[in-house]
Amino acid sequence: MTHREEMREQYEDSLFRQIFNEAASTKGKELLSENERLQEDPTLAVPPELEEMCLNTIHKTGRNRRRKKRLCIYLAVLCILALIVTWHLSRPEAFQVLEDGTIYFSHYSETGTAVAELDAGKHPIRINVDHGEIDLLIEQNGMQILEGTFSGKNSFPIQVPENGEVSITITGRKASGKVQYQLVQR
């Protein structure tokens, strides 16, 4: 495209914009004058009783909607609080050690450690994982006696090298169940 053609195209675009701008301005003036004429015509005015009734209806509807919104928010908050309280009251302990040599564990990825007093020698360990799987670590004085990942029911002996405390650590992966061990008879 030559320079002359570009200038011609720019001229046509400018002329086109100017024509539409004048047309829009003229139409806008016509509409404004029509609006003023209609507003001044008393036969087209809304009767005051009807206008008051309409405004009252609008305000009443707005108040009712605000009340309904507030009520819904209050009920939602109340339901959420009730759900939280119910969940906390019904949730079993995530890790619970009983004095009879049983460790109960449940849900999530919580880790728990129990310390048991065991005699040296072989001790039966029974693992019952209801669902999921657990990582089990049994150690004494920093020495590992047993480590593994378990699911389902397992039963086997462990060899405790000396009398004393044994640490049993359970990390559940969305699991629940129990681990049982034999206590020292004293």
N, C-alpha and C positions, 0 to 999 in steps of 0.2 A: 504494500500500500504506500503510495507516495505521500509526501507532506501535504500536498494540496487536497488529496482525498481525506486525510486525517482531519484537516481543518474544516472541510465541508461537513464531515460527520459530527464533529464537535458543535458546529453551528446548528445543525439540525436537532441535535440533542438539547441544546440550550433553548431553541425556539419551542420545541415540544414541551419542555418543563415550564416555560413561561406561559404557554397557552393553558396548560392544565392548572397552574397556580391561579391564573385569573378566573378560570371557570369555577374552581373550588371556592375562591373568595366571593364571587357573585352568588353562588348557591348558598353559602353560609349566611350571607346578608339576608337573602330571601327567607331562609328558615328562621333566623332570629326575629325578623319583622313579623312573620306568621305566629311565632311563639308569643310575642308581645300582644298581638291582636287577640289571640285566644285567651290569654290571661286577663285581659281587660273586659272581655265579654261576660256580663253577669249571667246570661242564660246558660253558660257552660260551666259555671262554678259548682263545686260539690256542696250540697246542703250541709250546714253546720252540724246538724244532728248526726248525719251519716259519717261525717269526718270524725266527730268525737267517738262514735261507736267503733269505727275502724281503728283509731288510735288506742282505745281501751283494749280491743281484741289483740292488737299487736303487743302491747305491754303485758297483758295477762299471759299470752302464749310464751313470751320471753321468760317471765317469772316461773312458769310451770316447767319449762325446759331446764332452767338453772336448778330448780329443786330436784328434778329427776336426775340430773348429772351429779349433784352432790350426794343424793341417796345412793346412786350406783357406785360412786367412789367409796363412800363409807362402807357399803356392803362388800365391795371387793377387798378393801383393807381388812375388814373383819374376817372374811373367809381365809385370807392369806395368813393372818395371825392364828386362826383356829387350826389351820393346816400345820403350821410350824409347831405349835404347842402339841398337837396330836402326834406328830412325827417324833418329837423329842421324848414324849412320854412312852411311846410304844417301841422305840428303838432299843434293842438290847445293847449291852455293853459291847464295844468293839473287841475288847480283849479282857478276859476275866480268868483269873487263876484261882482255882478252888484248893482247899487244903487236902483233898483226897487224891491229889496227883492228877487232876484234870485241868486242861487249859481249853477254854472256849474262845473261839475267834469268829468274827462275822464281818463281812462286807468291806468294800473299798480297798485301799492300798495301805492300810494302817499296819504299823509294825509294833509288835509287843514282845517283851522279853520277860521270861519267868526264871527265877532262880530256885533250883531244887537241891536239897541235901540228899546225895546218893552215896551208897557204899561202893567200894571198889568191886569190880566184877561185872557180870552180864546182867542187863536189865531189859525187860521187854518194853518196847515202845509201840503203842497202837495209835495210828493216825486214821481219822475218819473225816474226809473232806466231803461235805454234802454237795457242794457245787463249786466250780472254779478250781483253782490250784493254789498251793502255798509253797513258799520257799522256807525250808526248815534248816536251822543251824544249831547244832548242839556242841558246846565247847566247855572245857574245864581248864582254868589257869592259862587261857590264851591258846590252848591246844585243841584243834578241831577233832571232835569225836565223830560227828555226822554232819553232812551237808547235802541237800538235794531239793528237788522240786517234786511235789507229790500232789496227786489227785485221787479221788476214790478212797478205798480202804486199803491200808497197809499195816503190816505187823511184822516186827523183826526185833532182834536183840541188839543192844549197843554195849560196847565194852568200856566201862568206866575205869581208868587206870588207878585212881586213888580215892580214898574217902574224901568227901567235901562237897563244896558247892559246884553245881553244874548249871550253866546258862543255856536256856532254851529260847531261841529267837524265832518268831514266826512273822513272815511278811505275806499277807494275803493279797491275791489278785482277784478282787471281787469274789471272794470265797467265804464260806462259813463251814464250821465243823468243830472237831475237838481233837486234842492230842492227849493221850493218857500215858503216864509213866508210873513205875513202881516206887513208892516212897521207902525211905529208910525205916526199918522197924526198930524202935528204941524203947 
